[in-house]
Amino acid sequence: MNPHCLWPWAIGKAPSMSCRFTVSSRTPILVILPKTPTPSLNNTSCALALKQISVERHGRVKERIYRMATRLVIMGVVGGIACLVPFFDSFLSLLGALGNCMLIYVLPIAFYWRLIGWRQMRWYELVWCATILIIGLLGCVIGSIDAIESLHRDFTQGRS
């Protein structure tokens, strides 16, 4: 077992080897890492341009000015969209209900079950995970219904 096997992956340099490690004493996991770097969503032209803003390249003052200007432009664009798109708050409520409940409750349990395997878990772990999953899905459904009703009310009756 190589203890440094996952370290290069954590800092963004994918090793060209496979590693075997254990999460606990009863669950061996085989991780196969690709030999070629995988494309990342962070490698867009904007992200690559923003990575070039550094203290070493521009100096401390210019780096802060560039970063502050970039943040102000991004916030201005987002604020402009929020002011110009009708009922943007109701739409964000729908996205928040779907996205946050999925990210906070449902997906971690699904990934945990996929990683560990639900057949290898104890009964109380399954009950606890199922309880969290039910609460998350219930919150997702209730929040989505409320947001959809709000959007429907906004479009049919206008702003109240």
DSSP file with accessible surface (Angstrom, degrees, kcal/mol):
  #  RESIDUE AA STRUCTURE BP1 BP2  ACC     N-H-->O    O-->H-N    N-H-->O    O-->H-N    TCO  KAPPA ALPHA  PHI   PSI    X-CA   Y-CA   Z-CA
    1    1 A M              0   0  182      0, 0.0    20,-0.1     0, 0.0    18,-0.0   0.000 360.0 360.0 360.0 127.1    0.0    0.0    0.0
    2    2 A N    >   -     0   0   77     18,-0.3     3,-1.5     1,-0.1     4,-0.3  -0.816 360.0-164.0 -97.2 111.3    1.4    3.3   -1.1
    3    3 A P  T 3  S+     0   0  109      0, 0.0     3,-0.3     0, 0.0     4,-0.2   0.758  90.0  52.3 -69.3 -19.8    0.5    6.1    1.4
    4    4 A H  T 3  S+     0   0  133      1,-0.2     3,-0.2     2,-0.1    -2,-0.0   0.264  79.1 104.5 -96.2  13.1    1.4    8.8   -1.1
    5    5 A a  S <  S+     0   0    9     -3,-1.5     4,-0.4     1,-0.2    -1,-0.2   0.885  85.1  35.4 -66.2 -41.0   -0.7    7.4   -3.8
    6    6 A L  S  > S+     0   0   66     -3,-0.3     4,-1.7    -4,-0.3    -1,-0.2   0.620  96.6  85.1 -90.2 -12.2   -3.6    9.9   -3.5
    7    7 A W  H  > S+     0   0  158      1,-0.2     4,-1.3     2,-0.2     6,-0.2   0.922  87.7  49.8 -60.6 -46.1   -1.5   13.0   -2.7
    8    8 A P  H  4>S+     0   0   36      0, 0.0     5,-2.5     0, 0.0     3,-0.3   0.897 109.8  53.4 -61.1 -34.2   -0.6   14.0   -6.3
    9    9 A W  H >45S+     0   0  108     -4,-0.4     3,-1.2     1,-0.2    -2,-0.2   0.886 104.5  55.8 -66.7 -34.8   -4.3   13.7   -7.3
   10   10 A A  H 3<5S+     0   0   74     -4,-1.7    -1,-0.2     1,-0.3    -3,-0.1   0.805 108.7  46.5 -69.4 -27.3   -5.2   16.1   -4.4
   11   11 A I  T 3<5S-     0   0   87     -4,-1.3    -1,-0.3    -3,-0.3    -2,-0.2   0.309 125.3 -97.4-100.6  12.4   -2.9   18.8   -5.7
   12   12 A G  T < 5S+     0   0   67     -3,-1.2     2,-0.7    -4,-0.2    -3,-0.2   0.510  90.0 114.2  94.6   3.2   -4.0   18.5   -9.3
   13   13 A K      < -     0   0  149     -5,-2.5    -2,-0.2    -6,-0.2    -1,-0.2  -0.896  57.7-146.3-110.6 105.3   -1.3   16.2  -10.8
   14   14 A A        -     0   0   42     -2,-0.7     2,-0.1    -5,-0.1    -5,-0.1  -0.538  12.9-138.7 -73.5 122.2   -2.9   13.0  -11.8
   15   15 A P        -     0   0   16      0, 0.0    -1,-0.0     0, 0.0     2,-0.0  -0.403  10.7-128.6 -74.2 161.6   -0.5   10.1  -11.3
   16   16 A S  S    S+     0   0   75     -2,-0.1     2,-0.3     2,-0.1    19,-0.1  -0.225  78.0  81.8-104.4  43.4   -0.3    7.4  -13.9
   17   17 A M  S    S-     0   0   80     17,-0.2    16,-0.6   -12,-0.1     2,-0.3  -0.927  75.3-114.3-140.0 164.8   -0.7    4.4  -11.6
   18   18 A S  E     -A   32   0A  76     -2,-0.3     2,-0.4    14,-0.2    14,-0.2  -0.765  30.5-156.5 -99.0 149.6   -3.5    2.6   -9.8
   19   19 A a  E     -A   31   0A   8     12,-2.3    12,-2.2    -2,-0.3     2,-0.5  -0.951  10.0-156.4-128.2 148.5   -3.8    2.6   -6.1
   20   20 A R  E     +A   30   0A 148     -2,-0.4   -18,-0.3    10,-0.2     2,-0.3  -0.990  28.3 149.1-123.8 126.8   -5.3    0.4   -3.5
   21   21 A F  E     -A   29   0A  56      8,-1.6     8,-2.1    -2,-0.5     2,-0.4  -0.927  36.5-121.8-145.3 170.7   -6.3    1.8   -0.1
   22   22 A T  E     -A   28   0A  68     -2,-0.3     3,-0.1     6,-0.2    -2,-0.0  -0.962   6.1-162.0-122.9 138.0   -8.9    1.1    2.5
   23   23 A V  E    S-     0   0A  78      4,-1.4     2,-0.3    -2,-0.4    -1,-0.1   0.869  86.3  -5.4 -78.6 -42.0  -11.5    3.5    3.9
   24   24 A S  E >  S-A   27   0A  43      3,-0.6     3,-0.7     0, 0.0    -1,-0.2  -0.836  87.0 -89.5-138.2-178.2  -12.1    1.3    6.9
   25   25 A S  T 3  S+     0   0  129     -2,-0.3    -2,-0.0     1,-0.2     0, 0.0   0.694 123.9  42.1 -71.7 -13.8  -10.8   -2.1    8.0
   26   26 A R  T 3  S+     0   0   87      1,-0.2    -1,-0.2    94,-0.0    -4,-0.0   0.475 103.9  65.8-111.0  -2.7  -13.7   -3.9    6.2
   27   27 A T  E <   -A   24   0A   3     -3,-0.7    -4,-1.4     2,-0.0    -3,-0.6  -0.799  59.1-169.9-127.5  91.6  -14.0   -2.0    2.9
   28   28 A P  E     -A   22   0A  69      0, 0.0     2,-0.4     0, 0.0    -6,-0.2  -0.599  10.1-166.1 -77.3 141.4  -11.2   -2.3    0.4
   29   29 A I  E     -A   21   0A  22     -8,-2.1    -8,-1.6    -2,-0.3     2,-0.6  -0.994  12.1-149.0-130.5 134.9  -11.5    0.1   -2.5
   30   30 A L  E     -A   20   0A 111     -2,-0.4     2,-0.6   -10,-0.2   -10,-0.2  -0.898  12.9-164.8-103.7 121.6   -9.6    0.1   -5.8
   31   31 A V  E     -A   19   0A  34    -12,-2.2   -12,-2.3    -2,-0.6     2,-0.6  -0.936   1.6-165.7-109.1 122.8   -9.1    3.5   -7.3
   32   32 A I  E     -A   18   0A 121     -2,-0.6   -14,-0.2   -14,-0.2    -2,-0.0  -0.931   8.5-162.1-109.6 114.3   -8.0    3.5  -11.0
   33   33 A L        -     0   0   16    -16,-0.6    -2,-0.0    -2,-0.6   -24,-0.0  -0.751  24.2-107.2 -97.4 143.4   -6.6    6.9  -12.0
   34   34 A P        -     0   0   46      0, 0.0   -17,-0.2     0, 0.0     4,-0.1  -0.319  12.3-140.2 -69.7 150.8   -6.4    7.8  -15.7
   35   35 A K  S    S+     0   0  164    -19,-0.1   -19,-0.1     2,-0.1    -2,-0.0   0.713  89.6  55.5 -81.3 -21.9   -3.0    8.0  -17.3
   36   36 A T  S    S-     0   0  101    -21,-0.0     2,-0.1     1,-0.0     0, 0.0  -0.861 100.8 -99.2-108.7 147.6   -4.0   11.1  -19.3
   37   37 A P        -     0   0  113      0, 0.0    -2,-0.1     0, 0.0     3,-0.0  -0.386  38.2-129.0 -64.5 138.0   -5.2   14.3  -17.6
   38   38 A T        -     0   0   80     -4,-0.1     2,-0.1     1,-0.1   -24,-0.1  -0.628  27.4-101.2 -86.9 146.6   -9.0   14.6  -17.7
   39   39 A P        -     0   0  126      0, 0.0     2,-0.3     0, 0.0    -1,-0.1  -0.418  40.5-152.7 -67.4 141.9  -10.6   17.8  -19.0
   40   40 A S    >   -     0   0   56     -2,-0.1     3,-1.3     1,-0.1     0, 0.0  -0.842  24.0-129.5-116.2 152.4  -11.8   20.0  -16.2
   41   41 A L  T 3  S+     0   0  159     -2,-0.3     3,-0.4     1,-0.2    -1,-0.1   0.694 107.1  67.2 -70.2 -16.8  -14.6   22.6  -16.1
   42   42 A N  T 3  S+     0   0  106      1,-0.2    -1,-0.2     5,-0.1     2,-0.0   0.496  79.1  82.2 -80.8  -3.8  -12.1   25.0  -14.7
   43   43 A N    <   +     0   0   88     -3,-1.3    -1,-0.2     4,-0.1     2,-0.1  -0.107  60.9 129.5 -96.1  38.2  -10.1   25.1  -17.9
   44   44 A T  S  > S-     0   0   72     -3,-0.4     4,-2.6     1,-0.1     5,-0.2  -0.438  74.5-106.8 -80.8 167.0  -12.3   27.6  -19.7
   45   45 A S  H  > S+     0   0  105      1,-0.2     4,-2.0     2,-0.2     5,-0.2   0.883 120.6  50.5 -65.3 -35.2  -10.7   30.7  -21.2
   46   46 A C  H  > S+     0   0   78      2,-0.2     4,-2.3     1,-0.2    -1,-0.2   0.932 111.7  46.9 -67.2 -44.8  -12.0   32.9  -18.5
   47   47 A A  H  > S+     0   0   25      1,-0.2     4,-1.7     2,-0.2    -2,-0.2   0.896 112.4  50.2 -64.9 -38.8  -10.6   30.7  -15.7
   48   48 A L  H  X S+     0   0   79     -4,-2.6     4,-0.7     1,-0.2    -1,-0.2   0.886 111.1  49.2 -67.1 -35.8   -7.3   30.4  -17.5
   49   49 A A  H >< S+     0   0   55     -4,-2.0     3,-0.7    -5,-0.2     4,-0.3   0.897 110.5  50.4 -69.5 -37.5   -7.1   34.2  -17.8
   50   50 A L  H >< S+     0   0   57     -4,-2.3     3,-1.1     1,-0.2    -1,-0.2   0.798 102.2  61.6 -71.2 -26.7   -7.9   34.7  -14.1
   51   51 A K  H 3< S+     0   0  131     -4,-1.7    -1,-0.2     1,-0.2    -2,-0.2   0.753  94.8  63.5 -68.8 -21.6   -5.2   32.2  -13.1
   52   52 A Q  T << S+     0   0  103     -4,-0.7     2,-0.9    -3,-0.7    -1,-0.2   0.600  78.6  94.9 -79.0 -11.4   -2.6   34.5  -14.7
   53   53 A I    <   +     0   0   20     -3,-1.1     2,-0.3    -4,-0.3     3,-0.1  -0.727  58.3 143.3 -80.2 108.2   -3.5   37.2  -12.2
   54   54 A S     >  -     0   0   31     -2,-0.9     4,-2.4     1,-0.1     5,-0.5  -0.964  62.9-117.2-145.0 161.3   -0.9   36.7   -9.5
   55   55 A V  H  > S+     0   0   68     -2,-0.3     4,-2.0     1,-0.2    -1,-0.1   0.894 114.5  54.3 -65.8 -39.1    1.3   38.6   -7.1
   56   56 A E  H  4 S+     0   0  172      1,-0.2    -1,-0.2     2,-0.2     4,-0.1   0.858 115.3  38.5 -64.4 -34.6    4.5   37.3   -8.8
   57   57 A R  H  4 S+     0   0  154      2,-0.1    -2,-0.2    -5,-0.1    -1,-0.2   0.877 134.2  15.8 -85.8 -41.0    3.4   38.4  -12.2
   58   58 A H  H  < S-     0   0   60     -4,-2.4     4,-0.4     1,-0.2    -3,-0.2   0.585 103.7-111.0-112.2 -15.0    1.7   41.8  -11.5
   59   59 A G     X  -     0   0   30     -4,-2.0     4,-2.0    -5,-0.5     5,-0.2  -0.131  38.6 -75.4  94.7 162.8    2.8   42.8   -8.0
   60   60 A R  H  > S+     0   0  169      2,-0.2     4,-1.7     1,-0.2     5,-0.2   0.908 126.2  44.0 -67.1 -43.5    0.7   43.1   -4.9
   61   61 A V  H  > S+     0   0  107      2,-0.2     4,-2.3     1,-0.2    -1,-0.2   0.950 116.1  45.1 -70.7 -48.5   -1.2   46.3   -5.6
   62   62 A K  H  > S+     0   0  120     -4,-0.4     4,-2.9     1,-0.2     5,-0.2   0.885 110.3  55.8 -64.2 -36.4   -2.0   45.5   -9.3
   63   63 A E  H  X S+     0   0   28     -4,-2.0     4,-2.4     2,-0.2    -1,-0.2   0.933 109.8  45.5 -61.9 -43.6   -3.1   42.0   -8.4
   64   64 A R  H  X S+     0   0  145     -4,-1.7     4,-2.5    -5,-0.2    -2,-0.2   0.905 113.1  50.3 -66.9 -38.6   -5.6   43.3   -5.8
   65   65 A I  H  X S+     0   0   94     -4,-2.3     4,-2.7     2,-0.2     5,-0.2   0.938 111.9  47.6 -64.7 -45.2   -6.9   45.9   -8.2
   66   66 A Y  H  X S+     0   0   95     -4,-2.9     4,-2.4     2,-0.2    -2,-0.2   0.927 114.3  46.3 -61.5 -45.6   -7.4   43.3  -11.0
   67   67 A R  H  X S+     0   0   82     -4,-2.4     4,-2.4    -5,-0.2    -1,-0.2   0.912 113.2  49.0 -65.7 -39.5   -9.1   40.9   -8.6
   68   68 A M  H  X S+     0   0  110     -4,-2.5     4,-2.4    -5,-0.2    -2,-0.2   0.919 112.2  48.5 -66.4 -41.5  -11.3   43.7   -7.2
   69   69 A A  H  X S+     0   0   47     -4,-2.7     4,-2.4    -5,-0.2    -2,-0.2   0.910 110.7  51.3 -64.7 -40.6  -12.3   44.9  -10.7
   70   70 A T  H  X S+     0   0   40     -4,-2.4     4,-2.5    -5,-0.2    -2,-0.2   0.934 111.3  47.3 -62.3 -44.4  -13.0   41.3  -11.8
   71   71 A R  H  X S+     0   0  158     -4,-2.4     4,-2.7     1,-0.2     5,-0.2   0.905 111.5  50.9 -63.6 -41.4  -15.3   40.8   -8.8
   72   72 A L  H  X S+     0   0  119     -4,-2.4     4,-2.3     2,-0.2    -1,-0.2   0.905 110.9  48.3 -64.3 -40.3  -17.1   44.1   -9.4
   73   73 A V  H  X S+     0   0   96     -4,-2.4     4,-2.5     2,-0.2    -2,-0.2   0.937 112.7  48.0 -64.9 -44.6  -17.7   43.3  -13.0
   74   74 A I  H  X S+     0   0   87     -4,-2.5     4,-2.6     1,-0.2     5,-0.2   0.938 113.8  46.6 -62.4 -45.6  -19.1   39.8  -12.2
   75   75 A M  H  X S+     0   0  125     -4,-2.7     4,-2.7     1,-0.2    -1,-0.2   0.873 111.4  52.8 -65.8 -35.3  -21.3   41.3   -9.4
   76   76 A G  H  X S+     0   0   47     -4,-2.3     4,-2.5    -5,-0.2    -1,-0.2   0.917 110.3  47.1 -64.4 -42.4  -22.5   44.0  -11.8
   77   77 A V  H  X S+     0   0   84     -4,-2.5     4,-2.4     2,-0.2    -2,-0.2   0.939 114.5  46.2 -64.7 -45.6  -23.4   41.5  -14.5
   78   78 A V  H  X S+     0   0   74     -4,-2.6     4,-2.4     1,-0.2    -2,-0.2   0.918 113.7  49.1 -64.3 -42.0  -25.3   39.3  -12.0
   79   79 A G  H  X S+     0   0   32     -4,-2.7     4,-2.0    -5,-0.2    -1,-0.2   0.897 110.2  51.5 -63.8 -39.6  -27.0   42.3  -10.5
   80   80 A G  H  X S+     0   0   30     -4,-2.5     4,-2.2     2,-0.2     5,-0.2   0.910 109.9  48.8 -63.1 -42.1  -28.0   43.5  -14.0
   81   81 A I  H  X S+     0   0   81     -4,-2.4     4,-2.5     1,-0.2    -2,-0.2   0.930 110.3  51.6 -62.8 -42.5  -29.5   40.1  -14.8
   82   82 A A  H  < S+     0   0   44     -4,-2.4     6,-0.3     1,-0.2    -1,-0.2   0.862 113.8  44.3 -64.6 -33.9  -31.4   40.1  -11.5
   83   83 A C  H  < S+     0   0  114     -4,-2.0    -1,-0.2    -5,-0.2    -2,-0.2   0.834 119.0  40.7 -78.6 -32.9  -32.8   43.5  -12.3
   84   84 A L  H  < S+     0   0  147     -4,-2.2    -2,-0.2    -5,-0.2    -3,-0.2   0.802  97.2  78.7 -89.5 -30.8  -33.7   42.9  -16.0
   85   85 A V  S >< S-     0   0   65     -4,-2.5     3,-1.0    -5,-0.2     2,-0.1  -0.690  84.3-123.6 -82.8 124.5  -35.1   39.3  -15.8
   86   86 A P  T 3  S+     0   0   85      0, 0.0    -2,-0.1     0, 0.0    -3,-0.1  -0.435  88.0   4.4 -70.0 141.1  -38.7   39.3  -14.6
   87   87 A F  T 3> S+     0   0   35     -2,-0.1     4,-1.7     1,-0.1     5,-0.1   0.827  78.3 153.0  58.4  37.9  -39.4   37.2  -11.5
   88   88 A F  H <>  +     0   0   40     -3,-1.0     4,-2.5    -6,-0.3     5,-0.2   0.848  67.1  58.4 -66.9 -32.0  -35.8   36.2  -11.1
   89   89 A D  H  > S+     0   0   86      2,-0.2     4,-1.7     1,-0.2    -1,-0.2   0.901 105.8  47.9 -66.4 -38.6  -36.2   35.7   -7.4
   90   90 A S  H  > S+     0   0    3      2,-0.2     4,-1.7     1,-0.2    -1,-0.2   0.890 111.6  50.8 -68.8 -36.5  -38.9   33.1   -7.9
   91   91 A F  H  X S+     0   0   93     -4,-1.7     4,-2.4     1,-0.2    -2,-0.2   0.918 109.5  50.0 -66.5 -40.6  -36.7   31.3  -10.4
   92   92 A L  H  X S+     0   0   83     -4,-2.5     4,-2.7     1,-0.2    -1,-0.2   0.830 105.5  57.9 -67.4 -30.4  -33.7   31.3   -8.0
   93   93 A S  H  X S+     0   0   67     -4,-1.7     4,-2.5     2,-0.2    -1,-0.2   0.911 107.6  47.4 -62.8 -40.7  -36.0   29.9   -5.4
   94   94 A L  H  X S+     0   0   29     -4,-1.7     4,-2.4     2,-0.2     5,-0.3   0.942 113.6  46.7 -65.6 -45.3  -36.7   26.9   -7.7
   95   95 A L  H  X S+     0   0   83     -4,-2.4     4,-3.1     1,-0.2     5,-0.4   0.900 113.6  49.4 -63.4 -39.5  -33.0   26.5   -8.5
   96   96 A G  H  X>S+     0   0   24     -4,-2.7     4,-1.9     2,-0.2     5,-0.7   0.906 110.2  50.1 -66.1 -41.4  -32.2   26.7   -4.8
   97   97 A A  H  X5S+     0   0   16     -4,-2.5     4,-0.8    -5,-0.2     5,-0.2   0.926 119.9  36.3 -63.7 -43.4  -34.8   24.2   -3.8
   98   98 A L  H  X5S+     0   0   77     -4,-2.4     4,-1.6    -5,-0.2    -2,-0.2   0.955 124.1  39.5 -73.4 -50.5  -33.6   21.7   -6.4
   99   99 A G  H  X5S+     0   0   30     -4,-3.1     4,-2.8    -5,-0.3     5,-0.2   0.933 116.7  44.9 -71.0 -47.2  -29.9   22.3   -6.2
  100  100 A N  H  X5S+     0   0   95     -4,-1.9     4,-2.7    -5,-0.4     5,-0.4   0.911 113.8  48.4 -68.5 -43.0  -29.3   22.8   -2.5
  101  101 A C  H  XXS+     0   0   19     -4,-0.8     4,-2.0    -5,-0.7     5,-1.6   0.910 115.3  46.3 -63.1 -39.2  -31.4   19.9   -1.3
  102  102 A M  I  <>S+     0   0   66     -4,-1.6     5,-3.1    -5,-0.2    -2,-0.2   0.933 117.1  43.1 -67.3 -44.4  -29.7   17.7   -3.9
  103  103 A L  I  <5S+     0   0  113     -4,-2.8    -2,-0.2    -5,-0.2    -1,-0.2   0.849 122.2  37.0 -71.1 -34.3  -26.2   18.9   -3.0
  104  104 A I  I  <5S+     0   0  107     -4,-2.7    -3,-0.2    -5,-0.2    -2,-0.2   0.878 134.1  10.6 -88.1 -39.2  -26.7   18.9    0.8
  105  105 A Y  I  X5S+     0   0   94     -4,-2.0     4,-0.9    -5,-0.4    -3,-0.2   0.868 125.8  36.9-107.7 -52.7  -28.8   15.8    1.4
  106  106 A V  I  ><S+     0   0   15     -5,-1.6     4,-2.5     2,-0.2     5,-0.2   0.957 111.5  48.0 -80.1 -52.6  -29.3   13.5   -1.6
  107  107 A L  H  ><S+     0   0   56     -5,-3.1     4,-3.0     1,-0.2     5,-0.3   0.889 108.5  52.9 -63.9 -40.8  -26.0   13.4   -3.5
  108  108 A P  H  > S+     0   0   62      0, 0.0     4,-2.4     0, 0.0    -1,-0.2   0.925 112.9  45.8 -60.4 -39.6  -23.7   12.8   -0.5
  109  109 A I  H  X S+     0   0   16     -4,-0.9     4,-2.8     2,-0.2     5,-0.2   0.923 113.3  49.7 -66.6 -42.0  -25.8    9.8    0.6
  110  110 A A  H  X S+     0   0   42     -4,-2.5     4,-2.3     1,-0.2    -1,-0.2   0.922 113.6  45.5 -63.0 -42.5  -25.9    8.5   -3.0
  111  111 A F  H  X S+     0   0  130     -4,-3.0     4,-2.7     2,-0.2    -1,-0.2   0.893 112.4  51.5 -67.6 -38.5  -22.1    8.9   -3.4
  112  112 A Y  H  X>S+     0   0   85     -4,-2.4     4,-3.0    -5,-0.3     5,-0.6   0.927 111.7  46.5 -63.9 -44.1  -21.5    7.3    0.0
  113  113 A W  H  X5S+     0   0   63     -4,-2.8     4,-1.8     1,-0.2     5,-0.3   0.893 114.2  48.3 -64.0 -39.1  -23.7    4.3   -0.9
  114  114 A R  H  <5S+     0   0  219     -4,-2.3    -2,-0.2    -5,-0.2    -1,-0.2   0.895 116.4  43.2 -68.0 -38.3  -21.9    4.0   -4.3
  115  115 A L  H  <5S+     0   0   99     -4,-2.7    -2,-0.2    -5,-0.2    -3,-0.2   0.946 128.3  25.9 -73.3 -48.7  -18.5    4.2   -2.7
  116  116 A I  H  <5S-     0   0   12     -4,-3.0    -3,-0.2    -5,-0.2    -2,-0.2   0.885 105.7-121.7 -84.3 -41.2  -19.1    1.9    0.3
  117  117 A G    ><< -     0   0   24     -4,-1.8     3,-1.3    -5,-0.6     4,-0.3   0.426   9.0-121.1  95.7 119.0  -21.9   -0.3   -1.1
  118  118 A W  G >  S+     0   0  140     -5,-0.3     3,-0.7     1,-0.3     8,-0.1   0.741 109.1  63.3 -69.5 -18.4  -25.2   -0.4    0.7
  119  119 A R  G 3  S+     0   0  206      1,-0.2    -1,-0.3    -6,-0.2    -2,-0.1   0.732 101.9  50.7 -76.4 -18.8  -24.9   -4.2    1.2
  120  120 A Q  G <  S+     0   0  101     -3,-1.3    -1,-0.2    -4,-0.1     2,-0.2   0.429  92.2  97.5 -96.7   0.3  -21.8   -3.8    3.4
  121  121 A M  S <  S-     0   0   15     -3,-0.7     2,-0.1    -4,-0.3    -3,-0.0  -0.572  78.5-109.9 -89.6 154.2  -23.3   -1.2    5.7
  122  122 A R     >  -     0   0  119     -2,-0.2     4,-2.0     1,-0.1     3,-0.4  -0.374  32.7-107.8 -75.1 163.4  -24.8   -2.0    9.1
  123  123 A W  H  > S+     0   0  193      1,-0.2     4,-2.3     2,-0.2     5,-0.2   0.880 118.1  51.4 -64.8 -37.3  -28.6   -1.7    9.5
  124  124 A Y  H  > S+     0   0  119      1,-0.2     4,-2.3     2,-0.2    -1,-0.2   0.830 108.0  53.0 -72.5 -28.7  -28.5    1.4   11.6
  125  125 A E  H  > S+     0   0   41     -3,-0.4     4,-2.7     2,-0.2     5,-0.2   0.915 110.0  48.5 -67.3 -40.7  -26.3    3.1    9.0
  126  126 A L  H  X S+     0   0   50     -4,-2.0     4,-2.7     2,-0.2    -2,-0.2   0.912 112.0  48.8 -64.4 -41.3  -28.8    2.3    6.3
  127  127 A V  H  X S+     0   0   79     -4,-2.3     4,-2.4     2,-0.2    -1,-0.2   0.929 113.0  47.3 -64.4 -44.2  -31.6    3.6    8.4
  128  128 A W  H  X S+     0   0  169     -4,-2.3     4,-2.3     2,-0.2    -2,-0.2   0.933 114.3  46.3 -64.2 -45.3  -29.8    6.8    9.2
  129  129 A C  H  X S+     0   0    9     -4,-2.7     4,-2.6     1,-0.2    -2,-0.2   0.909 112.8  50.2 -63.7 -41.6  -28.9    7.3    5.5
  130  130 A A  H  X S+     0   0   35     -4,-2.7     4,-2.7    -5,-0.2    -1,-0.2   0.895 109.4  52.0 -64.8 -37.6  -32.4    6.5    4.4
  131  131 A T  H  X S+     0   0   59     -4,-2.4     4,-2.5     2,-0.2     5,-0.2   0.939 111.8  45.4 -63.8 -45.5  -33.8    9.0    6.9
  132  132 A I  H  X S+     0   0   40     -4,-2.3     4,-2.6     1,-0.2    -2,-0.2   0.917 113.2  51.3 -63.5 -41.4  -31.5   11.8    5.7
  133  133 A L  H  X S+     0   0   35     -4,-2.6     4,-2.7     2,-0.2     5,-0.2   0.924 110.8  47.6 -63.3 -42.7  -32.4   10.9    2.1
  134  134 A I  H  X S+     0   0  113     -4,-2.7     4,-2.6     2,-0.2     5,-0.2   0.926 112.6  48.7 -65.6 -43.5  -36.1   11.0    2.8
  135  135 A I  H  X S+     0   0   94     -4,-2.5     4,-2.6    -5,-0.2    -2,-0.2   0.926 113.4  48.1 -62.6 -42.5  -35.8   14.4    4.6
  136  136 A G  H  X S+     0   0    0     -4,-2.6     4,-2.3    -5,-0.2    -2,-0.2   0.925 113.6  45.5 -64.6 -44.0  -33.7   15.8    1.7
  137  137 A L  H  X S+     0   0   77     -4,-2.7     4,-2.6     2,-0.2    -1,-0.2   0.893 112.5  51.8 -67.4 -37.3  -36.1   14.5   -1.0
  138  138 A L  H  X S+     0   0  101     -4,-2.6     4,-2.8    -5,-0.2     5,-0.3   0.932 111.4  46.9 -64.0 -44.6  -39.1   15.8    1.0
  139  139 A G  H  X S+     0   0   31     -4,-2.6     4,-2.5    -5,-0.2     5,-0.3   0.893 112.0  51.6 -62.8 -38.3  -37.5   19.2    1.3
  140  140 A C  H  X S+     0   0   12     -4,-2.3     4,-2.2    -5,-0.2    -2,-0.2   0.932 113.3  43.8 -64.1 -45.1  -36.6   19.2   -2.4
  141  141 A V  H  X S+     0   0   79     -4,-2.6     4,-2.6     2,-0.2     5,-0.2   0.941 116.3  45.6 -68.0 -47.6  -40.2   18.4   -3.4
  142  142 A I  H  X S+     0   0  103     -4,-2.8     4,-2.4     1,-0.2     5,-0.2   0.934 115.6  46.7 -63.9 -44.4  -41.9   20.8   -1.0
  143  143 A G  H  X S+     0   0   24     -4,-2.5     4,-2.4    -5,-0.3    -1,-0.2   0.900 113.3  49.2 -64.2 -38.6  -39.5   23.7   -1.9
  144  144 A S  H  X S+     0   0   14     -4,-2.2     4,-2.7    -5,-0.3     5,-0.2   0.914 110.8  49.6 -67.8 -42.1  -39.9   22.9   -5.7
  145  145 A I  H  X S+     0   0   88     -4,-2.6     4,-2.6     2,-0.2     5,-0.2   0.937 112.6  47.7 -62.1 -44.7  -43.7   22.9   -5.4
  146  146 A D  H  X S+     0   0  100     -4,-2.4     4,-2.2    -5,-0.2    -2,-0.2   0.918 113.8  46.9 -63.1 -42.2  -43.6   26.2   -3.5
  147  147 A A  H  X S+     0   0    2     -4,-2.4     4,-2.5     2,-0.2    -2,-0.2   0.899 112.3  49.5 -68.6 -38.5  -41.3   27.8   -6.0
  148  148 A I  H  X S+     0   0   96     -4,-2.7     4,-2.8     2,-0.2    -2,-0.2   0.913 111.1  49.9 -67.0 -40.8  -43.3   26.5   -9.0
  149  149 A E  H  X S+     0   0  108     -4,-2.6     4,-2.7    -5,-0.2    -2,-0.2   0.905 111.1  50.0 -62.2 -40.0  -46.5   27.9   -7.4
  150  150 A S  H  X S+     0   0   22     -4,-2.2     4,-2.6    -5,-0.2    -2,-0.2   0.920 111.9  47.2 -64.6 -43.5  -44.8   31.2   -6.9
  151  151 A L  H  X S+     0   0   29     -4,-2.5     4,-2.4     2,-0.2     5,-0.2   0.919 113.1  49.0 -63.0 -43.1  -43.6   31.3  -10.5
  152  152 A H  H  X S+     0   0  127     -4,-2.8     4,-2.2     2,-0.2     5,-0.3   0.929 112.7  47.5 -63.0 -44.2  -47.1   30.4  -11.7
  153  153 A R  H  X>S+     0   0   97     -4,-2.7     4,-2.5     1,-0.2     5,-0.6   0.909 111.7  51.4 -63.8 -40.4  -48.6   33.1   -9.6
  154  154 A D  H  X5S+     0   0    6     -4,-2.6     4,-1.0     1,-0.2    -2,-0.2   0.911 114.2  42.2 -63.9 -42.7  -46.1   35.7  -10.8
  155  155 A F  H  <5S+     0   0  137     -4,-2.4    -1,-0.2    -5,-0.2    -2,-0.2   0.821 121.2  39.5 -77.5 -30.3  -46.7   34.9  -14.4
  156  156 A T  H  <5S+     0   0   85     -4,-2.2    -2,-0.2    -5,-0.2    -3,-0.2   0.885 132.4  20.0 -86.2 -40.2  -50.5   34.7  -14.2
  157  157 A Q  H  <5S-     0   0  146     -4,-2.5    -3,-0.2    -5,-0.3    -2,-0.2   0.548 100.2-130.2-106.9  -8.7  -51.3   37.5  -11.8
  158  158 A G     << -     0   0   26     -4,-1.0     2,-0.3    -5,-0.6    -1,-0.3  -0.305  57.0 -23.9  82.0-175.6  -48.2   39.7  -12.0
  159  159 A R              0   0  135     -4,-0.1    -5,-0.0    -2,-0.1    -4,-0.0  -0.494 360.0 360.0 -72.9 129.3  -46.3   40.9   -9.0
  160  160 A S              0   0  129     -2,-0.3    -1,-0.1     0, 0.0    -2,-0.0  -0.553 360.0 360.0 -97.9 360.0  -48.4   41.0   -5.8
